[in-house]
Amino acid sequence: MNIIDEIIASYRYILAAILLFLFIQYVRVFIAKFTTANKCPHCQATDSERIPRSIFTKVLLFHKTVKKFKCLKCWKTYYVVSSKA
């Protein structure tokens, strides 16, 4: 019973660690969607369709030229970052 009491007493730390892990995974998946070439990072197909960006992306990346695309082969979304020249 002593181990169970310790786990219950430290549930806030365990919950914080789980939430931190989930946040890091979400950021990793979000960053993997960015590319500089107009090619899907998942299946490498060039057939894509331009779709509007979300408010979150517009606010977060207001200083970058970012275009959102949807792959017509695997139906996943990705972002193309182009440099301002």
Backbone atoms as SQL, in Angstrom:
CREATE TABLE atoms (id INTEGER PRIMARY KEY, chain TEXT, resi INTEGER, resn TEXT, atom TEXT, x REAL, y REAL, z REAL);
INSERT INTO atoms VALUES
  (1, 'A', 1, 'MET', 'N', 0.809, -1.190, 0.000),
  (2, 'A', 1, 'MET', 'CA', 0.000, 0.000, 0.000),
  (3, 'A', 1, 'MET', 'C', 0.860, 1.264, 0.000),
  (4, 'A', 2, 'ASN', 'N', 2.100, 1.170, 0.426),
  (5, 'A', 2, 'ASN', 'CA', 2.960, 2.332, 0.493),
  (6, 'A', 2, 'ASN', 'C', 3.267, 2.880, -0.903),
  (7, 'A', 3, 'ILE', 'N', 3.452, 2.014, -1.901),
  (8, 'A', 3, 'ILE', 'CA', 3.746, 2.446, -3.269),
  (9, 'A', 3, 'ILE', 'C', 2.531, 3.152, -3.868),
  (10, 'A', 4, 'ILE', 'N', 1.358, 2.632, -3.621),
  (11, 'A', 4, 'ILE', 'CA', 0.136, 3.251, -4.130),
  (12, 'A', 4, 'ILE', 'C', -0.076, 4.627, -3.496),
  (13, 'A', 5, 'ASP', 'N', 0.215, 4.744, -2.224),
  (14, 'A', 5, 'ASP', 'CA', 0.096, 6.040, -1.554),
  (15, 'A', 5, 'ASP', 'C', 1.072, 7.063, -2.150),
  (16, 'A', 6, 'GLU', 'N', 2.278, 6.629, -2.467),
  (17, 'A', 6, 'GLU', 'CA', 3.259, 7.525, -3.080),
  (18, 'A', 6, 'GLU', 'C', 2.801, 7.992, -4.462),
  (19, 'A', 7, 'ILE', 'N', 2.224, 7.077, -5.236),
  (20, 'A', 7, 'ILE', 'CA', 1.728, 7.432, -6.568),
  (21, 'A', 7, 'ILE', 'C', 0.578, 8.427, -6.462),
  (22, 'A', 8, 'ILE', 'N', -0.323, 8.194, -5.546),
  (23, 'A', 8, 'ILE', 'CA', -1.458, 9.096, -5.359),
  (24, 'A', 8, 'ILE', 'C', -0.982, 10.453, -4.860),
  (25, 'A', 9, 'ALA', 'N', 0.027, 10.470, -4.012),
  (26, 'A', 9, 'ALA', 'CA', 0.536, 11.729, -3.482),
  (27, 'A', 9, 'ALA', 'C', 1.241, 12.554, -4.552),
  (28, 'A', 10, 'SER', 'N', 1.821, 11.905, -5.550),
  (29, 'A', 10, 'SER', 'CA', 2.555, 12.635, -6.583),
  (30, 'A', 10, 'SER', 'C', 1.820, 12.625, -7.927),
  (31, 'A', 11, 'TYR', 'N', 0.507, 12.586, -7.911),
  (32, 'A', 11, 'TYR', 'CA', -0.256, 12.523, -9.158),
  (33, 'A', 11, 'TYR', 'C', -0.102, 13.803, -9.968),
  (34, 'A', 12, 'ARG', 'N', 0.123, 14.938, -9.336),
  (35, 'A', 12, 'ARG', 'CA', 0.293, 16.187, -10.074),
  (36, 'A', 12, 'ARG', 'C', 1.557, 16.152, -10.923),
  (37, 'A', 13, 'TYR', 'N', 2.628, 15.608, -10.385),
  (38, 'A', 13, 'TYR', 'CA', 3.875, 15.511, -11.148),
  (39, 'A', 13, 'TYR', 'C', 3.731, 14.534, -12.308),
  (40, 'A', 14, 'ILE', 'N', 3.043, 13.438, -12.052),
  (41, 'A', 14, 'ILE', 'CA', 2.824, 12.450, -13.107),
  (42, 'A', 14, 'ILE', 'C', 1.953, 13.042, -14.205),
  (43, 'A', 15, 'LEU', 'N', 0.904, 13.748, -13.851),
  (44, 'A', 15, 'LEU', 'CA', 0.019, 14.383, -14.823),
  (45, 'A', 15, 'LEU', 'C', 0.764, 15.458, -15.615),
  (46, 'A', 16, 'ALA', 'N', 1.595, 16.244, -14.956),
  (47, 'A', 16, 'ALA', 'CA', 2.380, 17.271, -15.638),
  (48, 'A', 16, 'ALA', 'C', 3.371, 16.641, -16.620),
  (49, 'A', 17, 'ALA', 'N', 3.982, 15.536, -16.243),
  (50, 'A', 17, 'ALA', 'CA', 4.918, 14.850, -17.134),
  (51, 'A', 17, 'ALA', 'C', 4.209, 14.290, -18.355),
  (52, 'A', 18, 'ILE', 'N', 3.039, 13.738, -18.171),
  (53, 'A', 18, 'ILE', 'CA', 2.259, 13.206, -19.295),
  (54, 'A', 18, 'ILE', 'C', 1.844, 14.327, -20.240),
  (55, 'A', 19, 'LEU', 'N', 1.379, 15.439, -19.693),
  (56, 'A', 19, 'LEU', 'CA', 0.977, 16.568, -20.527),
  (57, 'A', 19, 'LEU', 'C', 2.167, 17.172, -21.274),
  (58, 'A', 20, 'LEU', 'N', 3.310, 17.251, -20.634),
  (59, 'A', 20, 'LEU', 'CA', 4.512, 17.744, -21.296),
  (60, 'A', 20, 'LEU', 'C', 4.921, 16.824, -22.440),
  (61, 'A', 21, 'PHE', 'N', 4.859, 15.532, -22.230),
  (62, 'A', 21, 'PHE', 'CA', 5.180, 14.560, -23.271),
  (63, 'A', 21, 'PHE', 'C', 4.228, 14.697, -24.455),
  (64, 'A', 22, 'LEU', 'N', 2.926, 14.838, -24.193),
  (65, 'A', 22, 'LEU', 'CA', 1.947, 14.990, -25.273),
  (66, 'A', 22, 'LEU', 'C', 2.161, 16.295, -26.046),
  (67, 'A', 23, 'PHE', 'N', 2.510, 17.365, -25.348),
  (68, 'A', 23, 'PHE', 'CA', 2.773, 18.635, -26.010),
  (69, 'A', 23, 'PHE', 'C', 3.995, 18.535, -26.920),
  (70, 'A', 24, 'ILE', 'N', 5.043, 17.889, -26.452),
  (71, 'A', 24, 'ILE', 'CA', 6.254, 17.724, -27.259),
  (72, 'A', 24, 'ILE', 'C', 5.962, 16.882, -28.498),
  (73, 'A', 25, 'GLN', 'N', 5.161, 15.843, -28.362),
  (74, 'A', 25, 'GLN', 'CA', 4.790, 15.014, -29.507),
  (75, 'A', 25, 'GLN', 'C', 3.975, 15.817, -30.519),
  (76, 'A', 26, 'TYR', 'N', 3.055, 16.661, -30.034),
  (77, 'A', 26, 'TYR', 'CA', 2.237, 17.487, -30.921),
  (78, 'A', 26, 'TYR', 'C', 3.109, 18.465, -31.701),
  (79, 'A', 27, 'VAL', 'N', 4.076, 19.067, -31.049),
  (80, 'A', 27, 'VAL', 'CA', 4.976, 20.007, -31.718),
  (81, 'A', 27, 'VAL', 'C', 5.837, 19.274, -32.741),
  (82, 'A', 28, 'ARG', 'N', 6.305, 18.082, -32.427),
  (83, 'A', 28, 'ARG', 'CA', 7.104, 17.289, -33.373),
  (84, 'A', 28, 'ARG', 'C', 6.315, 16.967, -34.632),
  (85, 'A', 29, 'VAL', 'N', 5.059, 16.573, -34.463),
  (86, 'A', 29, 'VAL', 'CA', 4.210, 16.245, -35.612),
  (87, 'A', 29, 'VAL', 'C', 3.918, 17.498, -36.430),
  (88, 'A', 30, 'PHE', 'N', 3.696, 18.628, -35.768),
  (89, 'A', 30, 'PHE', 'CA', 3.411, 19.882, -36.460),
  (90, 'A', 30, 'PHE', 'C', 4.620, 20.357, -37.255),
  (91, 'A', 31, 'ILE', 'N', 5.804, 20.253, -36.702),
  (92, 'A', 31, 'ILE', 'CA', 7.020, 20.681, -37.391),
  (93, 'A', 31, 'ILE', 'C', 7.328, 19.775, -38.576),
  (94, 'A', 32, 'ALA', 'N', 6.981, 18.502, -38.501),
  (95, 'A', 32, 'ALA', 'CA', 7.247, 17.573, -39.597),
  (96, 'A', 32, 'ALA', 'C', 6.430, 17.903, -40.843),
  (97, 'A', 33, 'LYS', 'N', 5.393, 18.714, -40.706),
  (98, 'A', 33, 'LYS', 'CA', 4.552, 19.079, -41.846),
  (99, 'A', 33, 'LYS', 'C', 5.166, 20.187, -42.697),
  (100, 'A', 34, 'PHE', 'N', 6.235, 20.824, -42.262),
  (101, 'A', 34, 'PHE', 'CA', 6.825, 21.944, -42.984),
  (102, 'A', 34, 'PHE', 'C', 7.889, 21.460, -43.957),
  (103, 'A', 35, 'THR', 'N', 7.885, 22.058, -45.144),
  (104, 'A', 35, 'THR', 'CA', 8.859, 21.739, -46.168),
  (105, 'A', 35, 'THR', 'C', 9.150, 22.996, -46.978),
  (106, 'A', 36, 'THR', 'N', 10.241, 22.988, -47.717),
  (107, 'A', 36, 'THR', 'CA', 10.558, 24.127, -48.572),
  (108, 'A', 36, 'THR', 'C', 10.221, 23.842, -50.025),
  (109, 'A', 37, 'ALA', 'N', 10.071, 22.594, -50.408),
  (110, 'A', 37, 'ALA', 'CA', 9.714, 22.225, -51.777),
  (111, 'A', 37, 'ALA', 'C', 8.218, 21.935, -51.834),
  (112, 'A', 38, 'ASN', 'N', 7.634, 22.149, -52.983),
  (113, 'A', 38, 'ASN', 'CA', 6.204, 21.881, -53.150),
  (114, 'A', 38, 'ASN', 'C', 5.999, 20.394, -53.436),
  (115, 'A', 39, 'LYS', 'N', 6.324, 19.581, -52.430),
  (116, 'A', 39, 'LYS', 'CA', 6.242, 18.135, -52.530),
  (117, 'A', 39, 'LYS', 'C', 5.817, 17.601, -51.169),
  (118, 'A', 40, 'CYS', 'N', 4.911, 16.645, -51.151),
  (119, 'A', 40, 'CYS', 'CA', 4.404, 16.094, -49.893),
  (120, 'A', 40, 'CYS', 'C', 5.539, 15.424, -49.110),
  (121, 'A', 41, 'PRO', 'N', 5.731, 15.777, -47.833),
  (122, 'A', 41, 'PRO', 'CA', 6.814, 15.153, -47.057),
  (123, 'A', 41, 'PRO', 'C', 6.516, 13.701, -46.670),
  (124, 'A', 42, 'HIS', 'N', 5.271, 13.259, -46.829),
  (125, 'A', 42, 'HIS', 'CA', 4.903, 11.892, -46.445),
  (126, 'A', 42, 'HIS', 'C', 5.101, 10.906, -47.587),
  (127, 'A', 43, 'CYS', 'N', 4.550, 11.248, -48.774),
  (128, 'A', 43, 'CYS', 'CA', 4.598, 10.297, -49.885),
  (129, 'A', 43, 'CYS', 'C', 5.403, 10.810, -51.075),
  (130, 'A', 44, 'GLN', 'N', 5.935, 12.025, -50.981),
  (131, 'A', 44, 'GLN', 'CA', 6.769, 12.649, -52.019),
  (132, 'A', 44, 'GLN', 'C', 6.020, 12.907, -53.325),
  (133, 'A', 45, 'ALA', 'N', 4.707, 12.970, -53.295),
  (134, 'A', 45, 'ALA', 'CA', 3.923, 13.266, -54.491),
  (135, 'A', 45, 'ALA', 'C', 3.898, 14.776, -54.722),
  (136, 'A', 46, 'THR', 'N', 3.789, 15.168, -55.981),
  (137, 'A', 46, 'THR', 'CA', 3.736, 16.587, -56.313),
  (138, 'A', 46, 'THR', 'C', 2.322, 17.072, -56.597),
  (139, 'A', 47, 'ASP', 'N', 1.355, 16.181, -56.671),
  (140, 'A', 47, 'ASP', 'CA', -0.040, 16.566, -56.888),
  (141, 'A', 47, 'ASP', 'C', -0.622, 17.073, -55.578),
  (142, 'A', 48, 'SER', 'N', -1.013, 18.342, -55.576),
  (143, 'A', 48, 'SER', 'CA', -1.545, 18.917, -54.348),
  (144, 'A', 48, 'SER', 'C', -2.561, 19.993, -54.684),
  (145, 'A', 49, 'GLU', 'N', -3.281, 20.391, -53.661),
  (146, 'A', 49, 'GLU', 'CA', -4.317, 21.401, -53.790),
  (147, 'A', 49, 'GLU', 'C', -4.105, 22.418, -52.680),
  (148, 'A', 50, 'ARG', 'N', -4.183, 23.680, -53.020),
  (149, 'A', 50, 'ARG', 'CA', -3.979, 24.748, -52.038),
  (150, 'A', 50, 'ARG', 'C', -5.253, 24.926, -51.225),
  (151, 'A', 51, 'ILE', 'N', -5.113, 25.006, -49.902),
  (152, 'A', 51, 'ILE', 'CA', -6.253, 25.223, -49.015),
  (153, 'A', 51, 'ILE', 'C', -5.943, 26.398, -48.093),
  (154, 'A', 52, 'PRO', 'N', -6.970, 27.058, -47.558),
  (155, 'A', 52, 'PRO', 'CA', -6.712, 28.217, -46.691),
  (156, 'A', 52, 'PRO', 'C', -6.075, 27.815, -45.362),
  (157, 'A', 53, 'ARG', 'N', -5.252, 28.730, -44.856),
  (158, 'A', 53, 'ARG', 'CA', -4.598, 28.493, -43.569),
  (159, 'A', 53, 'ARG', 'C', -5.569, 28.758, -42.430),
  (160, 'A', 54, 'SER', 'N', -5.303, 28.167, -41.299),
  (161, 'A', 54, 'SER', 'CA', -6.126, 28.399, -40.121),
  (162, 'A', 54, 'SER', 'C', -5.697, 29.688, -39.431),
  (163, 'A', 55, 'ILE', 'N', -6.544, 30.173, -38.562),
  (164, 'A', 55, 'ILE', 'CA', -6.235, 31.390, -37.802),
  (165, 'A', 55, 'ILE', 'C', -4.990, 31.171, -36.939),
  (166, 'A', 56, 'PHE', 'N', -4.868, 29.981, -36.355),
  (167, 'A', 56, 'PHE', 'CA', -3.716, 29.651, -35.522),
  (168, 'A', 56, 'PHE', 'C', -2.413, 29.804, -36.303),
  (169, 'A', 57, 'THR', 'N', -2.384, 29.300, -37.526),
  (170, 'A', 57, 'THR', 'CA', -1.181, 29.384, -38.346),
  (171, 'A', 57, 'THR', 'C', -0.906, 30.819, -38.771),
  (172, 'A', 58, 'LYS', 'N', -1.958, 31.562, -39.080),
  (173, 'A', 58, 'LYS', 'CA', -1.773, 32.959, -39.471),
  (174, 'A', 58, 'LYS', 'C', -1.198, 33.786, -38.333),
  (175, 'A', 59, 'VAL', 'N', -1.658, 33.547, -37.131),
  (176, 'A', 59, 'VAL', 'CA', -1.174, 34.305, -35.976),
  (177, 'A', 59, 'VAL', 'C', 0.231, 33.862, -35.584),
  (178, 'A', 60, 'LEU', 'N', 0.465, 32.560, -35.578),
  (179, 'A', 60, 'LEU', 'CA', 1.751, 32.033, -35.142),
  (180, 'A', 60, 'LEU', 'C', 2.878, 32.359, -36.126),
  (181, 'A', 61, 'LEU', 'N', 2.581, 32.278, -37.408),
  (182, 'A', 61, 'LEU', 'CA', 3.615, 32.470, -38.434),
  (183, 'A', 61, 'LEU', 'C', 3.321, 33.696, -39.288),
  (184, 'A', 62, 'PHE', 'N', 3.007, 34.816, -38.647),
  (185, 'A', 62, 'PHE', 'CA', 2.646, 36.023, -39.390),
  (186, 'A', 62, 'PHE', 'C', 3.812, 36.622, -40.157),
  (187, 'A', 63, 'HIS', 'N', 5.033, 36.361, -39.747),
  (188, 'A', 63, 'HIS', 'CA', 6.211, 36.959, -40.368),
  (189, 'A', 63, 'HIS', 'C', 6.798, 36.102, -41.496),
  (190, 'A', 64, 'LYS', 'N', 6.256, 34.918, -41.723),
  (191, 'A', 64, 'LYS', 'CA', 6.745, 34.015, -42.771),
  (192, 'A', 64, 'LYS', 'C', 5.707, 33.899, -43.884),
  (193, 'A', 65, 'THR', 'N', 6.182, 33.585, -45.088),
  (194, 'A', 65, 'THR', 'CA', 5.292, 33.288, -46.192),
  (195, 'A', 65, 'THR', 'C', 5.050, 31.787, -46.185),
  (196, 'A', 66, 'VAL', 'N', 3.895, 31.388, -45.658),
  (197, 'A', 66, 'VAL', 'CA', 3.569, 29.982, -45.499),
  (198, 'A', 66, 'VAL', 'C', 2.293, 29.689, -46.276),
  (199, 'A', 67, 'LYS', 'N', 2.344, 28.638, -47.092),
  (200, 'A', 67, 'LYS', 'CA', 1.177, 28.216, -47.863),
  (201, 'A', 67, 'LYS', 'C', 0.806, 26.798, -47.445),
  (202, 'A', 68, 'LYS', 'N', -0.484, 26.572, -47.279),
  (203, 'A', 68, 'LYS', 'CA', -0.964, 25.262, -46.845),
  (204, 'A', 68, 'LYS', 'C', -1.480, 24.485, -48.049),
  (205, 'A', 69, 'PHE', 'N', -1.066, 23.224, -48.141),
  (206, 'A', 69, 'PHE', 'CA', -1.472, 22.358, -49.237),
  (207, 'A', 69, 'PHE', 'C', -2.029, 21.047, -48.698),
  (208, 'A', 70, 'LYS', 'N', -2.859, 20.406, -49.525),
  (209, 'A', 70, 'LYS', 'CA', -3.363, 19.075, -49.213),
  (210, 'A', 70, 'LYS', 'C', -2.922, 18.146, -50.337),
  (211, 'A', 71, 'CYS', 'N', -2.261, 17.069, -49.987),
  (212, 'A', 71, 'CYS', 'CA', -1.787, 16.100, -50.967),
  (213, 'A', 71, 'CYS', 'C', -2.987, 15.354, -51.536),
  (214, 'A', 72, 'LEU', 'N', -3.010, 15.186, -52.851),
  (215, 'A', 72, 'LEU', 'CA', -4.121, 14.484, -53.487),
  (216, 'A', 72, 'LEU', 'C', -3.894, 12.976, -53.557),
  (217, 'A', 73, 'LYS', 'N', -2.739, 12.527, -53.118),
  (218, 'A', 73, 'LYS', 'CA', -2.463, 11.091, -53.099),
  (219, 'A', 73, 'LYS', 'C', -2.741, 10.490, -51.723),
  (220, 'A', 74, 'CYS', 'N', -2.177, 11.090, -50.674),
  (221, 'A', 74, 'CYS', 'CA', -2.347, 10.528, -49.322),
  (222, 'A', 74, 'CYS', 'C', -3.301, 11.357, -48.459),
  (223, 'A', 75, 'TRP', 'N', -3.800, 12.490, -48.965),
  (224, 'A', 75, 'TRP', 'CA', -4.790, 13.353, -48.311),
  (225, 'A', 75, 'TRP', 'C', -4.295, 13.971, -47.003),
  (226, 'A', 76, 'LYS', 'N', -2.994, 14.095, -46.827),
  (227, 'A', 76, 'LYS', 'CA', -2.442, 14.749, -45.645),
  (228, 'A', 76, 'LYS', 'C', -2.096, 16.192, -45.982),
  (229, 'A', 77, 'THR', 'N', -2.158, 17.052, -44.981),
  (230, 'A', 77, 'THR', 'CA', -1.833, 18.454, -45.203),
  (231, 'A', 77, 'THR', 'C', -0.370, 18.711, -44.869),
  (232, 'A', 78, 'TYR', 'N', 0.194, 19.699, -45.572),
  (233, 'A', 78, 'TYR', 'CA', 1.554, 20.115, -45.297),
  (234, 'A', 78, 'TYR', 'C', 1.682, 21.590, -45.649),
  (235, 'A', 79, 'TYR', 'N', 2.750, 22.201, -45.163),
  (236, 'A', 79, 'TYR', 'CA', 2.990, 23.630, -45.341),
  (237, 'A', 79, 'TYR', 'C', 4.263, 23.826, -46.141),
  (238, 'A', 80, 'VAL', 'N', 4.211, 24.773, -47.068),
  (239, 'A', 80, 'VAL', 'CA', 5.400, 25.122, -47.861),
  (240, 'A', 80, 'VAL', 'C', 5.834, 26.507, -47.395),
  (241, 'A', 81, 'VAL', 'N', 7.059, 26.593, -46.924),
  (242, 'A', 81, 'VAL', 'CA', 7.629, 27.852, -46.450),
  (243, 'A', 81, 'VAL', 'C', 8.504, 28.394, -47.569),
  (244, 'A', 82, 'SER', 'N', 8.184, 29.600, -48.009),
  (245, 'A', 82, 'SER', 'CA', 9.009, 30.222, -49.050),
  (246, 'A', 82, 'SER', 'C', 9.686, 31.457, -48.473),
  (247, 'A', 83, 'SER', 'N', 10.883, 31.681, -48.914),
  (248, 'A', 83, 'SER', 'CA', 11.639, 32.822, -48.400),
  (249, 'A', 83, 'SER', 'C', 11.199, 34.095, -49.122),
  (250, 'A', 84, 'LYS', 'N', 11.255, 35.195, -48.409),
  (251, 'A', 84, 'LYS', 'CA', 10.929, 36.482, -49.013),
  (252, 'A', 84, 'LYS', 'C', 12.147, 36.984, -49.766),
  (253, 'A', 85, 'ALA', 'N', 11.979, 37.148, -51.056),
  (254, 'A', 85, 'ALA', 'CA', 13.113, 37.610, -51.862),
  (255, 'A', 85, 'ALA', 'C', 12.759, 38.856, -52.633);
